[in-house]
Amino acid sequence: MANITLTMQDHQQKALESEFPDVDAFFQNFVNHRYMLREKEILDKLIAHCNTNSITIATGVSAQIDQAYSLDLISKATVDVPKFPE
């Protein structure tokens, strides 16, 4: 399991605390939601590819995402994401 650390200025933390009672939970929820959207995109692409090419689909989401990588349907992002001003 990956552990990701987020760094922000004190004023950023305080601003978020004025809207969200649990800032950590807000970020975890955001990541979970974004993952679910991306997972669906990946699995849709994998299923379509496997059906078109008569390839057996791996069992389980983790194995299916690995299979999508191995079939070059997805790859690790390489473009630098611009940083937002602090």
N, C-alpha and C positions, 0 to 999 in steps of 0.2 A: 504494500500500500504506500502510495506517495504521500509525503507530508510537505505542504507548500506553505511558505511563510509570506505574509503580506505586510508591507511596511507602509505606514502613512504618517503624516504630520499629526500632532496633537489636535489641531483645529479641525482636521478632516475627521478624525475619530469623534470629536465632540459634535460636529455637524451631523454625522450619521446617527449618533446616539439620540439626537433630537427627533429623529424620524423612526428609528428601529430600536425596540427595547433590547434586542440581542443582536449586535452587529455581526458577531461570529456566525450566528445562525442565518442571518441574511446572506452572507457570502456563501455559506455552505449550500443554502437553498438555490442561490443563483447558479453555482457550479453544477449542482444536481440537475437543475432544469436544462441548462445548456448542454450537459452531457446527454440527457434523454433525447433532445432534439437531434444532436449529432449522431447518436446511436441509431436512431430511426433512419436517418439519411444513409448511413453506412450499410445497415442491414438491407434496406430496400435495394441499394446498388448491388450488394453481394447476391441477393436472391435473384434479381433479374439476370445478372451475369451467369450465375450457376445454372439457372433454368435454360438460358439461351445456349450455353455451351455443354449441357449435360454433365455438370460437375456436381458431385455430392457435397452438400453443405455441411460444414463442421457442426458438431453438437455443442450447444451452449454459447452464450453471448461472447464470452472471453475468447473462445476458440474461433468464433465467427469473425470477430474483429481482427484477430491474428491472420485468419485466412484472407480477409480483404487486403491486408498489408502484403501478404505473400503473393497474391494475384495482381499486385500493383493497382488495385482499385482505389486505394488511398495511400498517402505517404505523409511523413512527418512534415509539418509546415516549416518553411524555411525563410519566409519573408519576415523581416524585422517589424515588430508591431510598434507604432509610434507611442512614445510615452506622453501621457497627459501632463499638462503643467501642474506643478505642485502648489 
